[in-house]
């Protein structure tokens, strides 16, 4: 109901999507969308908490599977723009309808791939990921690792140290960050100093390279669902929280991190007043069970992916 009211005020009354607030220049006059006021927002949060306390099960977005994530990134990197379409393109709506993949060009797809990987591996909410600035990102040398470079991202919670993933280049965060840095410098000029937001607002089927304007959450969700359609995945079960949930499951199931390590990495160790939060990310009826019930104790179960460090492929590795 709130979404319907917001849409009506936005489209029919030109109220936009900004918060409802009094105009400081004209006391008594208000600007923005009334359904986005602080009072309505507080009521919606209280309503959800009250329904949860009464026993209603909270339905969250489906977790992003790492294989689906790899397919999207692979599709984006292999996408080829038409000549002269790397900037803000003027492709007609009729042509976009006939060619669905034209919803995004190569620049936008590369930026989205970086956003996916960062939110997935760092367990970030979409609003936290969209607020990352170039000033928060820098390369550091790990002295105890023979001078190996890694990436340090400060998000306001805890710094995240990301290393190259040579075993799986599609999920390599350092490779994705370096490539987007290179593309941005090529567009703005080799002598440009990158400042402002990393993930910038969508402009048509490309990116607005104005660093003072971050990508909108609604644009991110729209791009994500279009990207899922590109690879033939139904998008309606996925949302902006899918990467945080999928990242938790990836660290627990694929990389076999302990729950304590996941909480430390995400910055949840200092606030464990609701210990069920982590388990909501790990377990949900929305997610597919990758293991058949008859295979739990099956000694002839096919092996899992081989570990690049120890070479083991057994399920107890």
VENMO-V477792 format. One line per field, one symbol per residue. phi: phi as a letter, one per 30 degrees, with the letter a starting at -180 (. if undefined). A space follows every 10 residues. Layout:
phi = ???
//
This chain:
phi = .ddddedddd dcchcicddd addddbejcc bjcedcdddd dddddddddd ddddjdddcc dddddddddd dddddddddc ddeicddddc ddddddddbe dddbcdeddd dddddedddd dchcdddddd ddcdddcadb cdddbhiddb cccccjcbdc cccdcddbdd cddddddddd ddddddddjd cdcdbiddcc ddbicbbddd ddcdddeddd dddeddddde cicddddcbd cddddddedd ddcddhdddd ddddddicdd bcdbddeddd ddbaddcddd cdddcecddc dedddddddc idbddcd
//
